[in-house]
Amino acid sequence: MVIVYRSNTGFTQEYAAMLGRAAQMKVLPLAGAAGKVSEPVFYMGPLMAGHISGIDQAVKAFAVQGVCGVGMSPASQQVLETLAKANYVPGAPIFYLQGGWAPKKVGWLKRRMVNMVTRSTREALQDKGSRRTPEENRYLDFLLHGGSYVAFENLEAIRDWMKNV
Ligand SMILES: Cc1cc2nc3c(=O)[nH]c(=O)nc-3n(C[C@H](O)[C@H](O)[C@H](O)COP(=O)(O)O)c2cc1C
């Protein structure tokens, strides 16, 4: 299997490189990979309004065996279920990883779109004031200023799945 990815601000690329090193797989960016890959593909792409960026191109160009969306919200069963519904690939399991948020690396319109979506969460956290847990403090700072939740441990489910493919 080969890892093919797309990344706008670098978080998906970081995960793809980490996974490639750990699983000893070749890692290729989606741009320019079409026609160069004959092996099955594990596709990784950033989430954009619930859609895994590049997934349609990947499914057209390769034999996609597994898919991973990288977003900014914390991983949960609900996030995964919503993701699976909107990004169905027949016969391929879907995974979710929390990446990061880089407001300075995206254009103003995209920054505004994200800020609109995260507004109620930010306000709810701000209203909690000193009752916020350390984890909530970290997440509020992340939503306001950006940051990264990329961590090798998050790859466990994908690595387990890869061992049995
Ligand atoms: C326009 C836009 C829409 C986004 N939509 C979502 C989303 O629906 N869900 C989510 O969890 N993250 C969303 N994000 C956050 C990115 O998916 C997140 O920052 C991701 O880590 C980016 O990966 P990359 O650095 O590989 O591009 C969005 C970001 C932008 C700029």
The ligand as an SDF file (V2000), in Angstrom:
LIG
                    3D

 31 33  0  0  0  0  0  0  0  0999 V2000
  -12.4810   26.4590    4.7710 C   0  0  0  0  0  0  0  0  0  0  0  0
  -12.1650   25.4500    5.8320 C   0  0  0  0  0  0  0  0  0  0  0  0
  -13.1240   24.5140    6.2060 C   0  0  0  0  0  0  0  0  0  0  0  0
  -12.8630   23.5860    7.2260 C   0  0  0  0  0  0  0  0  0  0  0  0
  -13.8240   22.6810    7.5810 N   0  0  0  0  0  0  0  0  0  0  0  0
  -13.5700   21.7960    8.5830 C   0  0  0  0  0  0  0  0  0  0  0  0
  -14.5490   20.8390    8.9800 C   0  0  0  0  0  0  0  0  0  0  0  0
  -15.6270   20.7360    8.4140 O   0  0  0  0  0  0  0  0  0  0  0  0
  -14.2620   20.0200   10.0190 N   0  0  0  0  0  0  0  0  0  0  0  0
  -13.0530   20.0690   10.6810 C   0  0  0  0  0  0  0  0  0  0  0  0
  -12.8490   19.3080   11.6400 O   0  0  0  0  0  0  0  0  0  0  0  0
  -12.0780   20.9390   10.3030 N   0  0  0  0  0  0  0  0  0  0  0  0
  -12.3140   21.7960    9.2740 C   0  0  0  0  0  0  0  0  0  0  0  0
  -11.3440   22.6910    8.8850 N   0  0  0  0  0  0  0  0  0  0  0  0
  -10.0300   22.6510    9.5370 C   0  0  0  0  0  0  0  0  0  0  0  0
   -8.9940   21.8560    8.7340 C   0  0  0  0  0  0  0  0  0  0  0  0
   -9.5300   20.6440    8.2730 O   0  0  0  0  0  0  0  0  0  0  0  0
   -7.7820   21.5790    9.6380 C   0  0  0  0  0  0  0  0  0  0  0  0
   -7.1420   22.8120    9.9000 O   0  0  0  0  0  0  0  0  0  0  0  0
   -6.8190   20.5690    9.0380 C   0  0  0  0  0  0  0  0  0  0  0  0
   -5.9180   20.1620   10.0400 O   0  0  0  0  0  0  0  0  0  0  0  0
   -6.0580   21.1390    7.8670 C   0  0  0  0  0  0  0  0  0  0  0  0
   -5.1920   20.1600    7.3590 O   0  0  0  0  0  0  0  0  0  0  0  0
   -3.9640   20.5650    6.4200 P   0  0  0  0  0  0  0  0  0  0  0  0
   -3.0020   21.3610    7.2700 O   0  0  0  0  0  0  0  0  0  0  0  0
   -3.3680   19.2730    5.9840 O   0  0  0  0  0  0  0  0  0  0  0  0
   -4.4960   21.3720    5.2900 O   0  0  0  0  0  0  0  0  0  0  0  0
  -11.5890   23.5950    7.8690 C   0  0  0  0  0  0  0  0  0  0  0  0
  -10.6200   24.5400    7.4830 C   0  0  0  0  0  0  0  0  0  0  0  0
  -10.8870   25.4410    6.4650 C   0  0  0  0  0  0  0  0  0  0  0  0
   -9.8310   26.4410    6.0770 C   0  0  0  0  0  0  0  0  0  0  0  0
  1  2  1  0
  2  3  1  0
  2 30  2  0
  3  4  2  0
  4  5  1  0
  4 28  1  0
  5  6  2  0
  6  7  1  0
  6 13  1  0
  7  8  2  0
  7  9  1  0
  9 10  1  0
 10 11  2  0
 10 12  1  0
 12 13  2  0
 13 14  1  0
 14 15  1  0
 14 28  1  0
 15 16  1  0
 16 17  1  0
 16 18  1  0
 18 19  1  0
 18 20  1  0
 20 21  1  0
 20 22  1  0
 22 23  1  0
 23 24  1  0
 24 25  2  0
 24 26  1  0
 24 27  1  0
 28 29  2  0
 29 30  1  0
 30 31  1  0
M  END
$$$$
